[in-house]
Amino acid sequence: MIVMYWNVRGFGNSNTKVALKNLYVSDKPVCIFLVEPMIGLSLVPSWSWHGIGVTKSCLNDRGHLLPNLWALWGDEVNDIVIFVSDQCIAIEVHQNFSRIFMRTGVVYLSLDFRKRLLFWLFFSFVCFLLVFCFFRGFWPSPPSCNFPPFF
């Protein structure tokens, strides 16, 4: 199971889109995380996503600012979005017709020291809870969020 993380530093030009398509065709990742696309997801035509097999997405929530972290995947993956904030996305990925699954989180920290400190405090608390739950023999179920596809 391949997961790709790429800091594209701007997704508006055609060279970046061609490079992403070439990476997707050669490596066939189940999930792609794009950081700093610097454009809105709606500005990318849907035919370009379908050309590389991407049909679903999740974006971080930065309020009135453009999202700077995108998670993209296709129909061959069943996904559960566990957590979304202004600095991270956490998802659980299940490949269809397979018992393989993976939980992953992607972090893109803010330059604001206060936001960064709050994130690390929250992250430390979540890690403590997950370790505690693991050793106690139960695993918490993810929140029941229903995110529609963006395409």
N, C-alpha and C positions, 0 to 999 in steps of 0.2 A: 504494500500500500504506500504510494508515493504522495506526499504533500509538498506543495511548492509555496515558498514564501519569497516575494520579490519586491524590493523597494524600487518602484518604477520611476519615481520622481517626475511624474507627468505622463498621462496616458493619452493625451490628445493627438499626438503625431502618429502617422501611419507606420513608421519604423518600429515603434514600440509594439504596436498591434501585431505586426508581422513576426517580430521576435517572440511574442507570447504564443502565437499560433505554432511557430516552429518548435518551441519548447514543449508545448502541449502534445503535438504530434509525436515528437521523439520520446518523451518520457511518460506520457499518459498518466498524469497525476489524478487522484480522485478528488482532490480539493486544491484550490489555488487561493492564496492570500496575496492581495495586492496592497501595497502601502504607498501613500502619497500620490494617488492618481491625479490630484489637483483639478479634476473636473467632476461634474455630477454623473452618476450612473445613467441617467436618462439621455445624456449627450452621446452615448455610445450606441450605435444602431444595433437592434436585436439580431440582425442577420450575422453580424460579426461574432456574437456570442454563440449562436447556433452552429457556426462554422467550426468551432473548436469543442463543441459538446457541452457548453455551459447553459443550464436552463434555470438554475436557482441561485439566489444570492442573499447575503446578509451584510448590512453596513453598520458601522459603529454610529452612535448617536451623539453628535456634537452640537446639538441645538440649532442655532441659526447658521453655523459654519458648515462647509462641505465635509462629508465623511472622508477621513483619511485612511481608513482601513476597510477593505472589501474582502469578503469570503465568497468564493464562487465554486459551484459544483454542478454536476449533471444528474440525469435521471437514473443512472446506474447506482446511485448512492442514496441510501436512506439517511436522513440527517435529523438531529435534534439540536436546536439552538439552546444551549444551557444558560448562557449569560451574555449580555451585550451592554457595554458602557461606552463612555467617550474615549476610553483608552485601551479597551480589549474586547475580543470576541472569543467565547468558548463554545465549542460544538462537540457533539458526539457523532461519529461517522460509522455507518454500517454499510458494507458493500452488499448489493443484492446477491442472492443465491450463495451466500457465504456466511460463516459464523464469525468472521473476522470483524472486529470493531476497534475503534480508537477514540479516545477522548483527547482533544487538543485545544490549546488556547494560544492566541496570538496577542501580543502586547505591543502597543506603540505608545510610549509614554509622552506625556505633555512636557513642554519645557518649563511650565509653571511649577515651581518647587512645591507649593501647597497641594496642587492636584497630584503630583507625583508621590508625595508623602501619604496622602489619603489612600491612593491606590495601593501602595505597599502595605499599609496597615490592614486594609481590607483583604488583600491577597494573603498575607500571613495568617489572618483569621480563618480564611477559607481552607488554606492548606492544613491548618491545625484540625479543623472539622473533618476534612477528608481522611486524614490519618487516623483520627479518633474513630470515625465510622468504619474504616477498613479493619482496624484491630478489634472492634466490637462485633464484627460479623454482619453488618448491614450496610447497604449503599443507598444513599438518598436518591429518590427519583427526581428527575429534572422538573422545573416548573412547567406548567401546562401553557405554553405560549404557542400560538398558531401564527407563524409568519408566512404570509402569502408570497409566492414567487414575484420577483420584481420585473419579470420580462413578460 
